[in-house]
Amino acid sequence: MEKKRFKFVIPIMVIVAISSMFMIDKYYAEVPSLDRLLITIGATLLSGVLAYFLFPQQGENKVDDHWPH
């Protein structure tokens, strides 16, 4: 696993977890606590997976050699 990629993934996951708990508590107070926790965990994991695959690795240079210049 690439450590440079995790410098972006972990903070994104923390920000999503904190903001999702805040938003659910503020706007959807009637949602049960267990469901709030499950929604937050799901959002955090999904954002982590998306960020992991969307941020390129160090030295990864995808150049299409088949395209005419």
mmCIF file of the N, C-alpha and C atoms, coordinates in Angstrom:
data_MODEL
# 
_entry.id   MODEL 
# 
loop_
_atom_site.group_PDB 
_atom_site.id 
_atom_site.type_symbol 
_atom_site.label_atom_id 
_atom_site.label_alt_id 
_atom_site.label_comp_id 
_atom_site.label_asym_id 
_atom_site.label_entity_id 
_atom_site.label_seq_id 
_atom_site.pdbx_PDB_ins_code 
_atom_site.Cartn_x 
_atom_site.Cartn_y 
_atom_site.Cartn_z 
_atom_site.occupancy 
_atom_site.B_iso_or_equiv 
_atom_site.pdbx_formal_charge 
_atom_site.auth_seq_id 
_atom_site.auth_comp_id 
_atom_site.auth_asym_id 
_atom_site.auth_atom_id 
_atom_site.pdbx_PDB_model_num 
ATOM 1   N N  . MET A 1 1  ? 0.835   -1.182 0.000   1.00 0.00 ? 1  MET A N  1 
ATOM 2   C CA . MET A 1 1  ? 0.000   0.000  0.000   1.00 0.00 ? 1  MET A CA 1 
ATOM 3   C C  . MET A 1 1  ? 0.873   1.236  0.000   1.00 0.00 ? 1  MET A C  1 
ATOM 4   N N  . GLU A 1 2  ? 0.429   2.206  -0.686  1.00 0.00 ? 2  GLU A N  1 
ATOM 5   C CA . GLU A 1 2  ? 1.175   3.436  -0.854  1.00 0.00 ? 2  GLU A CA 1 
ATOM 6   C C  . GLU A 1 2  ? 0.874   4.385  0.309   1.00 0.00 ? 2  GLU A C  1 
ATOM 7   N N  . LYS A 1 3  ? 1.918   4.771  1.057   1.00 0.00 ? 3  LYS A N  1 
ATOM 8   C CA . LYS A 1 3  ? 1.730   5.635  2.221   1.00 0.00 ? 3  LYS A CA 1 
ATOM 9   C C  . LYS A 1 3  ? 1.383   7.062  1.821   1.00 0.00 ? 3  LYS A C  1 
ATOM 10  N N  . LYS A 1 4  ? 1.878   7.513  0.669   1.00 0.00 ? 4  LYS A N  1 
ATOM 11  C CA . LYS A 1 4  ? 1.591   8.880  0.242   1.00 0.00 ? 4  LYS A CA 1 
ATOM 12  C C  . LYS A 1 4  ? 0.110   9.064  -0.061  1.00 0.00 ? 4  LYS A C  1 
ATOM 13  N N  . ARG A 1 5  ? -0.521  8.028  -0.510  1.00 0.00 ? 5  ARG A N  1 
ATOM 14  C CA . ARG A 1 5  ? -1.945  8.092  -0.812  1.00 0.00 ? 5  ARG A CA 1 
ATOM 15  C C  . ARG A 1 5  ? -2.759  8.240  0.467   1.00 0.00 ? 5  ARG A C  1 
ATOM 16  N N  . PHE A 1 6  ? -2.292  7.616  1.537   1.00 0.00 ? 6  PHE A N  1 
ATOM 17  C CA . PHE A 1 6  ? -3.030  7.659  2.798   1.00 0.00 ? 6  PHE A CA 1 
ATOM 18  C C  . PHE A 1 6  ? -2.939  9.020  3.477   1.00 0.00 ? 6  PHE A C  1 
ATOM 19  N N  . LYS A 1 7  ? -2.000  9.865  3.053   1.00 0.00 ? 7  LYS A N  1 
ATOM 20  C CA . LYS A 1 7  ? -1.944  11.213 3.600   1.00 0.00 ? 7  LYS A CA 1 
ATOM 21  C C  . LYS A 1 7  ? -3.187  11.997 3.212   1.00 0.00 ? 7  LYS A C  1 
ATOM 22  N N  . PHE A 1 8  ? -3.861  11.611 2.154   1.00 0.00 ? 8  PHE A N  1 
ATOM 23  C CA . PHE A 1 8  ? -5.090  12.263 1.729   1.00 0.00 ? 8  PHE A CA 1 
ATOM 24  C C  . PHE A 1 8  ? -6.326  11.483 2.164   1.00 0.00 ? 8  PHE A C  1 
ATOM 25  N N  . VAL A 1 9  ? -6.236  10.182 2.180   1.00 0.00 ? 9  VAL A N  1 
ATOM 26  C CA . VAL A 1 9  ? -7.405  9.345  2.443   1.00 0.00 ? 9  VAL A CA 1 
ATOM 27  C C  . VAL A 1 9  ? -7.866  9.472  3.895   1.00 0.00 ? 9  VAL A C  1 
ATOM 28  N N  . ILE A 1 10 ? -6.954  9.366  4.837   1.00 0.00 ? 10 ILE A N  1 
ATOM 29  C CA . ILE A 1 10 ? -7.317  9.392  6.255   1.00 0.00 ? 10 ILE A CA 1 
ATOM 30  C C  . ILE A 1 10 ? -7.955  10.724 6.657   1.00 0.00 ? 10 ILE A C  1 
ATOM 31  N N  . PRO A 1 11 ? -7.378  11.882 6.291   1.00 0.00 ? 11 PRO A N  1 
ATOM 32  C CA . PRO A 1 11 ? -8.060  13.140 6.659   1.00 0.00 ? 11 PRO A CA 1 
ATOM 33  C C  . PRO A 1 11 ? -9.440  13.289 6.009   1.00 0.00 ? 11 PRO A C  1 
ATOM 34  N N  . ILE A 1 12 ? -9.594  12.812 4.793   1.00 0.00 ? 12 ILE A N  1 
ATOM 35  C CA . ILE A 1 12 ? -10.906 12.874 4.152   1.00 0.00 ? 12 ILE A CA 1 
ATOM 36  C C  . ILE A 1 12 ? -11.915 12.032 4.924   1.00 0.00 ? 12 ILE A C  1 
ATOM 37  N N  . MET A 1 13 ? -11.505 10.856 5.354   1.00 0.00 ? 13 MET A N  1 
ATOM 38  C CA . MET A 1 13 ? -12.405 10.000 6.119   1.00 0.00 ? 13 MET A CA 1 
ATOM 39  C C  . MET A 1 13 ? -12.788 10.638 7.453   1.00 0.00 ? 13 MET A C  1 
ATOM 40  N N  . VAL A 1 14 ? -11.835 11.276 8.110   1.00 0.00 ? 14 VAL A N  1 
ATOM 41  C CA . VAL A 1 14 ? -12.116 11.939 9.394   1.00 0.00 ? 14 VAL A CA 1 
ATOM 42  C C  . VAL A 1 14 ? -13.084 13.103 9.183   1.00 0.00 ? 14 VAL A C  1 
ATOM 43  N N  . ILE A 1 15 ? -12.853 13.893 8.149   1.00 0.00 ? 15 ILE A N  1 
ATOM 44  C CA . ILE A 1 15 ? -13.739 15.032 7.869   1.00 0.00 ? 15 ILE A CA 1 
ATOM 45  C C  . ILE A 1 15 ? -15.154 14.562 7.560   1.00 0.00 ? 15 ILE A C  1 
ATOM 46  N N  . VAL A 1 16 ? -15.274 13.490 6.784   1.00 0.00 ? 16 VAL A N  1 
ATOM 47  C CA . VAL A 1 16 ? -16.600 12.957 6.449   1.00 0.00 ? 16 VAL A CA 1 
ATOM 48  C C  . VAL A 1 16 ? -17.289 12.417 7.697   1.00 0.00 ? 16 VAL A C  1 
ATOM 49  N N  . ALA A 1 17 ? -16.559 11.739 8.549   1.00 0.00 ? 17 ALA A N  1 
ATOM 50  C CA . ALA A 1 17 ? -17.162 11.181 9.765   1.00 0.00 ? 17 ALA A CA 1 
ATOM 51  C C  . ALA A 1 17 ? -17.674 12.290 10.685  1.00 0.00 ? 17 ALA A C  1 
ATOM 52  N N  . ILE A 1 18 ? -16.857 13.311 10.897  1.00 0.00 ? 18 ILE A N  1 
ATOM 53  C CA . ILE A 1 18 ? -17.258 14.393 11.785  1.00 0.00 ? 18 ILE A CA 1 
ATOM 54  C C  . ILE A 1 18 ? -18.429 15.179 11.188  1.00 0.00 ? 18 ILE A C  1 
ATOM 55  N N  . SER A 1 19 ? -18.337 15.494 9.912   1.00 0.00 ? 19 SER A N  1 
ATOM 56  C CA . SER A 1 19 ? -19.409 16.287 9.300   1.00 0.00 ? 19 SER A CA 1 
ATOM 57  C C  . SER A 1 19 ? -20.714 15.498 9.193   1.00 0.00 ? 19 SER A C  1 
ATOM 58  N N  . SER A 1 20 ? -20.626 14.202 8.934   1.00 0.00 ? 20 SER A N  1 
ATOM 59  C CA . SER A 1 20 ? -21.867 13.427 8.842   1.00 0.00 ? 20 SER A CA 1 
ATOM 60  C C  . SER A 1 20 ? -22.547 13.296 10.203  1.00 0.00 ? 20 SER A C  1 
ATOM 61  N N  . MET A 1 21 ? -21.768 13.114 11.263  1.00 0.00 ? 21 MET A N  1 
ATOM 62  C CA . MET A 1 21 ? -22.377 13.070 12.597  1.00 0.00 ? 21 MET A CA 1 
ATOM 63  C C  . MET A 1 21 ? -23.021 14.410 12.946  1.00 0.00 ? 21 MET A C  1 
ATOM 64  N N  . PHE A 1 22 ? -22.332 15.503 12.636  1.00 0.00 ? 22 PHE A N  1 
ATOM 65  C CA . PHE A 1 22 ? -22.876 16.829 12.910  1.00 0.00 ? 22 PHE A CA 1 
ATOM 66  C C  . PHE A 1 22 ? -24.164 17.073 12.129  1.00 0.00 ? 22 PHE A C  1 
ATOM 67  N N  . MET A 1 23 ? -24.152 16.750 10.846  1.00 0.00 ? 23 MET A N  1 
ATOM 68  C CA . MET A 1 23 ? -25.326 17.015 10.017  1.00 0.00 ? 23 MET A CA 1 
ATOM 69  C C  . MET A 1 23 ? -26.509 16.129 10.401  1.00 0.00 ? 23 MET A C  1 
ATOM 70  N N  . ILE A 1 24 ? -26.253 14.879 10.725  1.00 0.00 ? 24 ILE A N  1 
ATOM 71  C CA . ILE A 1 24 ? -27.350 13.997 11.132  1.00 0.00 ? 24 ILE A CA 1 
ATOM 72  C C  . ILE A 1 24 ? -27.924 14.451 12.466  1.00 0.00 ? 24 ILE A C  1 
ATOM 73  N N  . ASP A 1 25 ? -27.067 14.837 13.406  1.00 0.00 ? 25 ASP A N  1 
ATOM 74  C CA . ASP A 1 25 ? -27.556 15.311 14.702  1.00 0.00 ? 25 ASP A CA 1 
ATOM 75  C C  . ASP A 1 25 ? -28.352 16.603 14.568  1.00 0.00 ? 25 ASP A C  1 
ATOM 76  N N  . LYS A 1 26 ? -27.917 17.486 13.692  1.00 0.00 ? 26 LYS A N  1 
ATOM 77  C CA . LYS A 1 26 ? -28.562 18.792 13.566  1.00 0.00 ? 26 LYS A CA 1 
ATOM 78  C C  . LYS A 1 26 ? -29.864 18.726 12.772  1.00 0.00 ? 26 LYS A C  1 
ATOM 79  N N  . TYR A 1 27 ? -29.875 18.040 11.651  1.00 0.00 ? 27 TYR A N  1 
ATOM 80  C CA . TYR A 1 27 ? -31.022 18.078 10.751  1.00 0.00 ? 27 TYR A CA 1 
ATOM 81  C C  . TYR A 1 27 ? -31.966 16.878 10.868  1.00 0.00 ? 27 TYR A C  1 
ATOM 82  N N  . TYR A 1 28 ? -31.479 15.769 11.375  1.00 0.00 ? 28 TYR A N  1 
ATOM 83  C CA . TYR A 1 28 ? -32.306 14.562 11.464  1.00 0.00 ? 28 TYR A CA 1 
ATOM 84  C C  . TYR A 1 28 ? -32.224 13.979 12.872  1.00 0.00 ? 28 TYR A C  1 
ATOM 85  N N  . ALA A 1 29 ? -32.706 14.718 13.835  1.00 0.00 ? 29 ALA A N  1 
ATOM 86  C CA . ALA A 1 29 ? -32.627 14.296 15.235  1.00 0.00 ? 29 ALA A CA 1 
ATOM 87  C C  . ALA A 1 29 ? -33.518 13.086 15.524  1.00 0.00 ? 29 ALA A C  1 
ATOM 88  N N  . GLU A 1 30 ? -34.521 12.853 14.698  1.00 0.00 ? 30 GLU A N  1 
ATOM 89  C CA . GLU A 1 30 ? -35.444 11.747 14.958  1.00 0.00 ? 30 GLU A CA 1 
ATOM 90  C C  . GLU A 1 30 ? -34.882 10.388 14.543  1.00 0.00 ? 30 GLU A C  1 
ATOM 91  N N  . VAL A 1 31 ? -33.746 10.369 13.869  1.00 0.00 ? 31 VAL A N  1 
ATOM 92  C CA . VAL A 1 31 ? -33.123 9.108  13.460  1.00 0.00 ? 31 VAL A CA 1 
ATOM 93  C C  . VAL A 1 31 ? -32.502 8.447  14.695  1.00 0.00 ? 31 VAL A C  1 
ATOM 94  N N  . PRO A 1 32 ? -32.754 7.158  14.906  1.00 0.00 ? 32 PRO A N  1 
ATOM 95  C CA . PRO A 1 32 ? -32.185 6.472  16.070  1.00 0.00 ? 32 PRO A CA 1 
ATOM 96  C C  . PRO A 1 32 ? -30.644 6.485  16.053  1.00 0.00 ? 32 PRO A C  1 
ATOM 97  N N  . SER A 1 33 ? -30.070 6.386  17.226  1.00 0.00 ? 33 SER A N  1 
ATOM 98  C CA . SER A 1 33 ? -28.614 6.497  17.378  1.00 0.00 ? 33 SER A CA 1 
ATOM 99  C C  . SER A 1 33 ? -27.859 5.409  16.622  1.00 0.00 ? 33 SER A C  1 
ATOM 100 N N  . LEU A 1 34 ? -28.355 4.192  16.637  1.00 0.00 ? 34 LEU A N  1 
ATOM 101 C CA . LEU A 1 34 ? -27.683 3.108  15.927  1.00 0.00 ? 34 LEU A CA 1 
ATOM 102 C C  . LEU A 1 34 ? -27.675 3.367  14.423  1.00 0.00 ? 34 LEU A C  1 
ATOM 103 N N  . ASP A 1 35 ? -28.783 3.854  13.911  1.00 0.00 ? 35 ASP A N  1 
ATOM 104 C CA . ASP A 1 35 ? -28.850 4.162  12.481  1.00 0.00 ? 35 ASP A CA 1 
ATOM 105 C C  . ASP A 1 35 ? -27.920 5.320  12.122  1.00 0.00 ? 35 ASP A C  1 
ATOM 106 N N  . ARG A 1 36 ? -27.814 6.306  13.007  1.00 0.00 ? 36 ARG A N  1 
ATOM 107 C CA . ARG A 1 36 ? -26.867 7.410  12.785  1.00 0.00 ? 36 ARG A CA 1 
ATOM 108 C C  . ARG A 1 36 ? -25.447 6.878  12.675  1.00 0.00 ? 36 ARG A C  1 
ATOM 109 N N  . LEU A 1 37 ? -25.113 5.977  13.588  1.00 0.00 ? 37 LEU A N  1 
ATOM 110 C CA . LEU A 1 37 ? -23.769 5.399  13.589  1.00 0.00 ? 37 LEU A CA 1 
ATOM 111 C C  . LEU A 1 37 ? -23.511 4.587  12.324  1.00 0.00 ? 37 LEU A C  1 
ATOM 112 N N  . LEU A 1 38 ? -24.473 3.802  11.895  1.00 0.00 ? 38 LEU A N  1 
ATOM 113 C CA . LEU A 1 38 ? -24.310 2.993  10.687  1.00 0.00 ? 38 LEU A CA 1 
ATOM 114 C C  . LEU A 1 38 ? -24.192 3.862  9.437   1.00 0.00 ? 38 LEU A C  1 
ATOM 115 N N  . ILE A 1 39 ? -24.977 4.931  9.371   1.00 0.00 ? 39 ILE A N  1 
ATOM 116 C CA . ILE A 1 39 ? -24.881 5.852  8.239   1.00 0.00 ? 39 ILE A CA 1 
ATOM 117 C C  . ILE A 1 39 ? -23.512 6.505  8.209   1.00 0.00 ? 39 ILE A C  1 
ATOM 118 N N  . THR A 1 40 ? -23.021 6.909  9.367   1.00 0.00 ? 40 THR A N  1 
ATOM 119 C CA . THR A 1 40 ? -21.704 7.550  9.445   1.00 0.00 ? 40 THR A CA 1 
ATOM 120 C C  . THR A 1 40 ? -20.597 6.592  9.053   1.00 0.00 ? 40 THR A C  1 
ATOM 121 N N  . ILE A 1 41 ? -20.659 5.372  9.519   1.00 0.00 ? 41 ILE A N  1 
ATOM 122 C CA . ILE A 1 41 ? -19.642 4.374  9.164   1.00 0.00 ? 41 ILE A CA 1 
ATOM 123 C C  . ILE A 1 41 ? -19.673 4.105  7.662   1.00 0.00 ? 41 ILE A C  1 
ATOM 124 N N  . GLY A 1 42 ? -20.852 3.962  7.094   1.00 0.00 ? 42 GLY A N  1 
ATOM 125 C CA . GLY A 1 42 ? -20.966 3.727  5.665   1.00 0.00 ? 42 GLY A CA 1 
ATOM 126 C C  . GLY A 1 42 ? -20.423 4.882  4.844   1.00 0.00 ? 42 GLY A C  1 
ATOM 127 N N  . ALA A 1 43 ? -20.767 6.105  5.240   1.00 0.00 ? 43 ALA A N  1 
ATOM 128 C CA . ALA A 1 43 ? -20.274 7.282  4.518   1.00 0.00 ? 43 ALA A CA 1 
ATOM 129 C C  . ALA A 1 43 ? -18.763 7.403  4.634   1.00 0.00 ? 43 ALA A C  1 
ATOM 130 N N  . THR A 1 44 ? -18.225 7.097  5.798   1.00 0.00 ? 44 THR A N  1 
ATOM 131 C CA . THR A 1 44 ? -16.778 7.189  6.012   1.00 0.00 ? 44 THR A CA 1 
ATOM 132 C C  . THR A 1 44 ? -16.033 6.167  5.169   1.00 0.00 ? 44 THR A C  1 
ATOM 133 N N  . LEU A 1 45 ? -16.505 4.938  5.164   1.00 0.00 ? 45 LEU A N  1 
ATOM 134 C CA . LEU A 1 45 ? -15.854 3.898  4.373   1.00 0.00 ? 45 LEU A CA 1 
ATOM 135 C C  . LEU A 1 45 ? -15.963 4.170  2.877   1.00 0.00 ? 45 LEU A C  1 
ATOM 136 N N  . LEU A 1 46 ? -17.128 4.617  2.435   1.00 0.00 ? 46 LEU A N  1 
ATOM 137 C CA . LEU A 1 46 ? -17.310 4.921  1.024   1.00 0.00 ? 46 LEU A CA 1 
ATOM 138 C C  . LEU A 1 46 ? -16.397 6.071  0.581   1.00 0.00 ? 46 LEU A C  1 
ATOM 139 N N  . SER A 1 47 ? -16.293 7.099  1.393   1.00 0.00 ? 47 SER A N  1 
ATOM 140 C CA . SER A 1 47 ? -15.419 8.222  1.034   1.00 0.00 ? 47 SER A CA 1 
ATOM 141 C C  . SER A 1 47 ? -13.959 7.792  1.040   1.00 0.00 ? 47 SER A C  1 
ATOM 142 N N  . GLY A 1 48 ? -13.577 6.914  1.940   1.00 0.00 ? 48 GLY A N  1 
ATOM 143 C CA . GLY A 1 48 ? -12.209 6.421  1.968   1.00 0.00 ? 48 GLY A CA 1 
ATOM 144 C C  . GLY A 1 48 ? -11.862 5.604  0.734   1.00 0.00 ? 48 GLY A C  1 
ATOM 145 N N  . VAL A 1 49 ? -12.771 4.747  0.323   1.00 0.00 ? 49 VAL A N  1 
ATOM 146 C CA . VAL A 1 49 ? -12.535 3.926  -0.869  1.00 0.00 ? 49 VAL A CA 1 
ATOM 147 C C  . VAL A 1 49 ? -12.469 4.796  -2.122  1.00 0.00 ? 49 VAL A C  1 
ATOM 148 N N  . LEU A 1 50 ? -13.391 5.743  -2.241  1.00 0.00 ? 50 LEU A N  1 
ATOM 149 C CA . LEU A 1 50 ? -13.373 6.632  -3.398  1.00 0.00 ? 50 LEU A CA 1 
ATOM 150 C C  . LEU A 1 50 ? -12.105 7.475  -3.438  1.00 0.00 ? 50 LEU A C  1 
ATOM 151 N N  . ALA A 1 51 ? -11.708 8.007  -2.309  1.00 0.00 ? 51 ALA A N  1 
ATOM 152 C CA . ALA A 1 51 ? -10.499 8.825  -2.261  1.00 0.00 ? 51 ALA A CA 1 
ATOM 153 C C  . ALA A 1 51 ? -9.265  7.983  -2.566  1.00 0.00 ? 51 ALA A C  1 
ATOM 154 N N  . TYR A 1 52 ? -9.247  6.745  -2.115  1.00 0.00 ? 52 TYR A N  1 
ATOM 155 C CA . TYR A 1 52 ? -8.095  5.877  -2.368  1.00 0.00 ? 52 TYR A CA 1 
ATOM 156 C C  . TYR A 1 52 ? -7.893  5.648  -3.865  1.00 0.00 ? 52 TYR A C  1 
ATOM 157 N N  . PHE A 1 53 ? -8.990  5.423  -4.576  1.00 0.00 ? 53 PHE A N  1 
ATOM 158 C CA . PHE A 1 53 ? -8.863  5.127  -6.004  1.00 0.00 ? 53 PHE A CA 1 
ATOM 159 C C  . PHE A 1 53 ? -8.788  6.378  -6.874  1.00 0.00 ? 53 PHE A C  1 
ATOM 160 N N  . LEU A 1 54 ? -9.274  7.505  -6.391  1.00 0.00 ? 54 LEU A N  1 
ATOM 161 C CA . LEU A 1 54 ? -9.244  8.712  -7.206  1.00 0.00 ? 54 LEU A CA 1 
ATOM 162 C C  . LEU A 1 54 ? -7.931  9.474  -7.115  1.00 0.00 ? 54 LEU A C  1 
ATOM 163 N N  . PHE A 1 55 ? -7.243  9.401  -5.977  1.00 0.00 ? 55 PHE A N  1 
ATOM 164 C CA . PHE A 1 55 ? -5.951  10.065 -5.871  1.00 0.00 ? 55 PHE A CA 1 
ATOM 165 C C  . PHE A 1 55 ? -4.882  9.182  -6.491  1.00 0.00 ? 55 PHE A C  1 
ATOM 166 N N  . PRO A 1 56 ? -4.091  9.709  -7.413  1.00 0.00 ? 56 PRO A N  1 
ATOM 167 C CA . PRO A 1 56 ? -3.079  8.878  -8.080  1.00 0.00 ? 56 PRO A CA 1 
ATOM 168 C C  . PRO A 1 56 ? -1.913  8.555  -7.148  1.00 0.00 ? 56 PRO A C  1 
ATOM 169 N N  . GLN A 1 57 ? -1.231  7.471  -7.455  1.00 0.00 ? 57 GLN A N  1 
ATOM 170 C CA . GLN A 1 57 ? -0.048  7.091  -6.703  1.00 0.00 ? 57 GLN A CA 1 
ATOM 171 C C  . GLN A 1 57 ? 1.126   7.949  -7.139  1.00 0.00 ? 57 GLN A C  1 
ATOM 172 N N  . GLN A 1 58 ? 2.131   7.993  -6.307  1.00 0.00 ? 58 GLN A N  1 
ATOM 173 C CA . GLN A 1 58 ? 3.340   8.732  -6.635  1.00 0.00 ? 58 GLN A CA 1 
ATOM 174 C C  . GLN A 1 58 ? 4.037   8.053  -7.809  1.00 0.00 ? 58 GLN A C  1 
ATOM 175 N N  . GLY A 1 59 ? 4.369   8.818  -8.837  1.00 0.00 ? 59 GLY A N  1 
ATOM 176 C CA . GLY A 1 59 ? 5.057   8.277  -9.992  1.00 0.00 ? 59 GLY A CA 1 
ATOM 177 C C  . GLY A 1 59 ? 4.140   7.639  -11.008 1.00 0.00 ? 59 GLY A C  1 
ATOM 178 N N  . GLU A 1 60 ? 2.867   7.653  -10.770 1.00 0.00 ? 60 GLU A N  1 
ATOM 179 C CA . GLU A 1 60 ? 1.921   7.063  -11.702 1.00 0.00 ? 60 GLU A CA 1 
ATOM 180 C C  . GLU A 1 60 ? 1.613   8.086  -12.786 1.00 0.00 ? 60 GLU A C  1 
ATOM 181 N N  . ASN A 1 61 ? 2.029   7.802  -14.003 1.00 0.00 ? 61 ASN A N  1 
ATOM 182 C CA . ASN A 1 61 ? 1.836   8.721  -15.107 1.00 0.00 ? 61 ASN A CA 1 
ATOM 183 C C  . ASN A 1 61 ? 1.125   7.970  -16.225 1.00 0.00 ? 61 ASN A C  1 
ATOM 184 N N  . LYS A 1 62 ? -0.147  8.234  -16.359 1.00 0.00 ? 62 LYS A N  1 
ATOM 185 C CA . LYS A 1 62 ? -0.933  7.528  -17.364 1.00 0.00 ? 62 LYS A CA 1 
ATOM 186 C C  . LYS A 1 62 ? -0.966  8.364  -18.639 1.00 0.00 ? 62 LYS A C  1 
ATOM 187 N N  . VAL A 1 63 ? -0.134  8.006  -19.581 1.00 0.00 ? 63 VAL A N  1 
ATOM 188 C CA . VAL A 1 63 ? -0.071  8.693  -20.863 1.00 0.00 ? 63 VAL A CA 1 
ATOM 189 C C  . VAL A 1 63 ? -0.568  7.730  -21.925 1.00 0.00 ? 63 VAL A C  1 
ATOM 190 N N  . ASP A 1 64 ? -1.464  8.198  -22.752 1.00 0.00 ? 64 ASP A N  1 
ATOM 191 C CA . ASP A 1 64 ? -2.007  7.369  -23.816 1.00 0.00 ? 64 ASP A CA 1 
ATOM 192 C C  . ASP A 1 64 ? -1.060  7.457  -25.014 1.00 0.00 ? 64 ASP A C  1 
ATOM 193 N N  . ASP A 1 65 ? -0.312  6.380  -25.273 1.00 0.00 ? 65 ASP A N  1 
ATOM 194 C CA . ASP A 1 65 ? 0.668   6.368  -26.356 1.00 0.00 ? 65 ASP A CA 1 
ATOM 195 C C  . ASP A 1 65 ? 0.019   6.139  -27.719 1.00 0.00 ? 65 ASP A C  1 
ATOM 196 N N  . HIS A 1 66 ? -1.236  5.758  -27.745 1.00 0.00 ? 66 HIS A N  1 
ATOM 197 C CA . HIS A 1 66 ? -1.904  5.445  -29.001 1.00 0.00 ? 66 HIS A CA 1 
ATOM 198 C C  . HIS A 1 66 ? -2.517  6.667  -29.668 1.00 0.00 ? 66 HIS A C  1 
ATOM 199 N N  . TRP A 1 67 ? -2.592  7.761  -28.946 1.00 0.00 ? 67 TRP A N  1 
ATOM 200 C CA . TRP A 1 67 ? -3.199  8.966  -29.497 1.00 0.00 ? 67 TRP A CA 1 
ATOM 201 C C  . TRP A 1 67 ? -2.187  9.693  -30.366 1.00 0.00 ? 67 TRP A C  1 
ATOM 202 N N  . PRO A 1 68 ? -2.556  10.075 -31.581 1.00 0.00 ? 68 PRO A N  1 
ATOM 203 C CA . PRO A 1 68 ? -1.593  10.779 -32.441 1.00 0.00 ? 68 PRO A CA 1 
ATOM 204 C C  . PRO A 1 68 ? -1.314  12.192 -31.919 1.00 0.00 ? 68 PRO A C  1 
ATOM 205 N N  . HIS A 1 69 ? -0.082  12.599 -32.065 1.00 0.00 ? 69 HIS A N  1 
ATOM 206 C CA . HIS A 1 69 ? 0.336   13.918 -31.564 1.00 0.00 ? 69 HIS A CA 1 
ATOM 207 C C  . HIS A 1 69 ? 0.165   14.929 -32.585 1.00 0.00 ? 69 HIS A C  1 
# 
